Amino acid sequence: MSKYSIKDIAAMAGVSIATVSRVINNKGKYSEETKEKVLKIINQTGYKVDGSAQSLKTNITFTIGILVPDIKNFFFADLVQKIEKELFDKNYSTIICNTDSDEEKEKSYLRMLENKKVDGIIVISGAKQGFRFESSLKNIPYICIDRKPADFNKTIFISSNHELGAQDAANYLLDHDVQRPAMVIRKHSPILNGRINGFRNSLEEHNIVFDRKENIFCFNGITSLTKYLSTYPETDGFFAIDDRLAIELIMALKQIGKKVPDDIQVIGFDNIPADEIISPTLTTIAQNTDKIAHYTIENILKVIKTPNESGDQILIPTTLVKRNSTF
Amino acid sequence: MSKYSIKDIAAMAGVSIATVSRVINNKGKYSEETKEKVLKIINQTGYKVDGSAQSLKTNITFTIGILVPDIKNFFFADLVQKIEKELFDKNYSTIICNTDSDEEKEKSYLRMLENKKVDGIIVISGAKQGFRFESSLKNIPYICIDRKPADFNKTIFISSNHELGAQDAANYLLDHDVQRPAMVIRKHSPILNGRINGFRNSLEEHNIVFDRKENIFCFNGITSLTKYLSTYPETDGFFAIDDRLAIELIMALKQIGKKVPDDIQVIGFDNIPADEIISPTLTTIAQNTDKIAHYTIENILKVIKTPNESGDQILIPTTLVKRNSTF
C-alpha cells in the first residue's frame, strides 16, 4: 500500500532522516515525544520498515475510540472535545462514535473500533447499567466514564460525584427557606440513582421524610406541572436532574404564572451555557469537565501501556454555581 | 486474526448459514439489504472467506468519516447526528473527527481516515476557504458541506443558501420599520461572504448605500456595542451572523438599557434551541438540517459507488422563523 520513503516520514514528522532511522532502529538519542510522533506517522502511512527494525512495536495505531451517547448534549460534547484536544497534543487521534444510548448501536461501534484497531476505548455513559465490553479479541483496554462498568473490580471508572453534588443542591434549597422540596426527573430519564440518593440523603439529614412518590416529580409538560402543584401546593423548591430539564421547568413555571425564585426556587445540574441565557439565570451544580477529561486521558494511556486490573474508581467533586433562580 | 465461523457470521447478521453462503458465493436469492449486512459483518470480524468466493468485494469497509470543526456548536452537532443516524440505518458506521477548524488537525485526521480505510469522507466546513483533500492514495471519495471545495468542478458541494437566507433576514428588518440596519459579526468570525453578500443585496434593493465600515459592526463585548451605537445612534436593526452572537448581543443590549425589539430589532441565523430560551425569543433564519443531512447521505453513497467528477452544487433554501426579537 505504501509509496512513502524515509524522507517523507522525516518531513511529515518534522525531524531529520537520521532521527527517523534512530527511532526505527531503536538506537541513539531521541525524546519520547519524537518517538511517538515518528511511530504514529509510520503507522498512518503504512511505511514499511526493513528487517533490521524488528524491535519496532508496530501494533500501536495511536488512535483512541470514544463512545458517547449524544453529542448534541452540551456536557458530553464539551467533555469529548476536551479529551480530543488533549489526546491530539499527545499525538493520538480520536474516533468519536455517537451511540444514541442504543445498546445495539453501541455493540456495532465497538466492533467497528475493534476492527479499526484502536489502541483503547473510552466509554462515556454506556447504554446499559453496568457496561461490559464483550470483545471478541478481548485485548482492547477500555475505561468507563459516568456510567459504571459491569466488571467493577477490573475496569477504571471516572465520574463526577453525582451523589454528593445532588446532596449539595438539595442542602442549598433547604438552607435557603425551602420547606417542601421536590426532585424533578423526565419521563424517560436515564437512571441516575446517584443524584436521587443524594437528594434523599439531604432530606433525611434535614429530618424530612422522603417519599419517592411525593418528592419525585416526573415532569412531562405544563399539564403534569399544574397537576403536581395542585396535589402538592406547598412545593417551594425544585431540584431538576439536569439543566436542560431545569430550563424547561422554569419556562413552564413562568407560563402558569409562578415566579422563580419568589414562589418556587429552582436548581439544576451540569452548568451548561443556556443557564446564563434563561431569565432568571439558573443556579446549578457544575461538573468539572476539565478534571474528568484530564483523568480520562491519564487513565486510558495508563491502561494502554499496562493493562490494569485494579478497578480504580475516581469521583470528581462538583461545585455549586449560584445564580438567580434561588435565594 | 479471525476466529469467527460462518455460524458466527450468520448469528451476528441475524440470517441463516445458507444465506451467508449465498452472499459469499454470489449465488441464489437474497436482498440487497441482507447482502450489505452480511458483507459488513464479514468485514468487521475479519472472517476469511475461502477461495471460491473471489467475486466478493472485500475492499468495502462500510465506514464513513466525518470531519466537523466543532461538535459543541449545535448546528454542527445536529447535522452530524442526523447524518450518523441515517447512515447507521443503511448499515454504515460513522467515524466523527473534531478538527477545531485547525488545518493541521484536519490533515492529520484525513491521514487517519485514509489509514483506517473508510469508504468515503464528508467534510463539514473545512478549515480552508477552498477545501482540497490531498490524499496520498487519491482514491477516497469525499464531498464538501457548507464550505466550498477547491476543485469546484469535481467535488459535490452541499450547503444552505446562505446568501438568500441573509437577504431574507435583512429584507424582513427593512420591511418591518427598520431604517438603519447593521450586520453584526465576531472579531474572529469565519469568513461567511455569502451571508454578507445577501445583507448587502437587500440594502441595495432598498436603495440604502452599503458601506462596509458603517454597516458591518464587529461585536466584541459591551464596550464595542456602546461605541458603535454612539457613532451610529440611529441604528434600529441588527442582523447577527449566527444565533449564538445574536443572543450575546441581546444580553448586552439589555445590559445597556436598550429594549429589543422596541429600540432595536434583532434577527439571527441558524435556529438553535437557545433561541426559545432567551427573552425576547429570537427571530432567525433556520437552516434545514434534515434536508442537508439527506442530500449528504445520498451524495456520499453515490460517489462511493460511482466516482463523480461533475462538481454538483446543491443549495438548500432556508426559512424565516418569526419570534419576538423583531416586529
Chai-1 contact restraints between the chains, C-beta under 6 A:
chainA,res_idxA,chainB,res_idxB,connection_type,confidence,min_distance_angstrom,max_distance_angstrom,comment,restraint_id
A,Q44,B,R111,contact,1.0,0.0,6.0,A-B,restraint_1
A,Q44,B,N115,contact,1.0,0.0,6.0,A-B,restraint_2
A,I71,B,I71,contact,1.0,0.0,6.0,A-B,restraint_3
A,I71,B,A77,contact,1.0,0.0,6.0,A-B,restraint_4
A,K72,B,A77,contact,1.0,0.0,6.0,A-B,restraint_5
A,K72,B,D78,contact,1.0,0.0,6.0,A-B,restraint_6
A,K72,B,Q81,contact,1.0,0.0,6.0,A-B,restraint_7
A,A77,B,I71,contact,1.0,0.0,6.0,A-B,restraint_8
A,A77,B,K72,contact,1.0,0.0,6.0,A-B,restraint_9
A,D78,B,K72,contact,1.0,0.0,6.0,A-B,restraint_10
A,Q81,B,K72,contact,1.0,0.0,6.0,A-B,restraint_11
A,Q81,B,N98,contact,1.0,0.0,6.0,A-B,restraint_12
A,E84,B,N98,contact,1.0,0.0,6.0,A-B,restraint_13
A,S93,B,M112,contact,1.0,0.0,6.0,A-B,restraint_14
A,I95,B,I95,contact,1.0,0.0,6.0,A-B,restraint_15
A,I96,B,I96,contact,1.0,0.0,6.0,A-B,restraint_16
A,N98,B,Q81,contact,1.0,0.0,6.0,A-B,restraint_17
A,N98,B,E84,contact,1.0,0.0,6.0,A-B,restraint_18
A,R111,B,Q44,contact,1.0,0.0,6.0,A-B,restraint_19
A,M112,B,S93,contact,1.0,0.0,6.0,A-B,restraint_20
A,N115,B,Q44,contact,1.0,0.0,6.0,A-B,restraint_21
A,K116,B,K116,contact,1.0,0.0,6.0,A-B,restraint_22
A,A274,B,A274,contact,1.0,0.0,6.0,A-B,restraint_23
A,A274,B,I277,contact,1.0,0.0,6.0,A-B,restraint_24
A,I277,B,A274,contact,1.0,0.0,6.0,A-B,restraint_25
A,I277,B,I277,contact,1.0,0.0,6.0,A-B,restraint_26
A,I277,B,I278,contact,1.0,0.0,6.0,A-B,restraint_27
A,I278,B,I277,contact,1.0,0.0,6.0,A-B,restraint_28
A,S279,B,S279,contact,1.0,0.0,6.0,A-B,restraint_29
